[in-house]
Amino acid sequence: MAALSTHNIVNAGTKPTFVAAAASDTAEIGSGHNTFVVYRNTDSNAKTVTVTVPGQTEYGQAYTYAGLTLAATTGELWIPMRKAFDPADGSSRATLNVAGTGGVTGVTVAVVRMS
């Protein structure tokens, strides 16, 4: 698991640096309004990206976050980092997982914050 760095996007323009994704990474949540995790896939196989959402509903059921499909070859996902993803452990970081045929082959990721 890797702790991904956040890139601030400023008015002058910023090109975030994409890094190889791990099967499980953590990303800063930020304010819950302006931070996104961006995944890109160049592999010939689609992937599934999920976000671990902590806690339970009022009925004692674990919160779930639908797996998002990262399309093959030219797939790109922008996932907003919501406050609901905060594990309340003081880290203010959400856990994201990538799975699919070929694992994380061809998958890169960047965390961006809009200033």
C-alpha positions, -999 to +999 in steps of 0.1 A: +000+000+000+013+034-010+004+068+004-002+089-027+010+125-028-015+153-036-008+177-065-023+212-062-038+225-095-033+262-096-046+290-120-013+290-139-019+254-147-003+223-133+004+189-148+001+163-121+026+135-120+010+100-125+026+071-107+021+033-110-009+022-090-007-004-063-034-029-057-042-008-026-033+029-021-043+057+002-052+092-008-058+124+010-095+134+014-089+171+017-120+193+022-142+167+007-151+191-022-120+197-043-098+167-042-100+139-068-081+106-075-075+102-112-068+067-126-057+059-161-055+025-177-034+015-208-038-022-203-059-043-226-080-054-197-106-033-178-101-029-141-124-022-111-116+006-086-133+006-052-131+030-023-132+016+013-159+035+031-156+032+069-185+027+094-219+013+093-254+024+085-279+030+113-290-006+107-255-020+114-247-027+078-213-018+064-213+011+040-205+001+005-192+020-025-199+006-059-169-006-079-161+017-107-150+004-141-117+016-154-120+009-191-093-009-211-067+008-232-077+045-227-098+043-195-098+073-171-117+078-139-120+109-117-131+099-082-141+127-058-127+122-023-158+127-001-157+133+037-177+101+041-146+082+031-127+095+062-118+066+084-119+089+115-085+076+126-067+109+123-052+101+089-078+118+067-068+093+040-091+070+021-081+035+009-086+027-028-082-007-044-077-018-080-085-053-093-089-071-125-072-094-150-035-085-150-037-068-117-025-032-118-006-036-151-009-004-171-027+015-143-014+049-132-028+072-106-026+109-094-043+128-066-052+163-075-066+192-055-083+221-073-072+254-057 
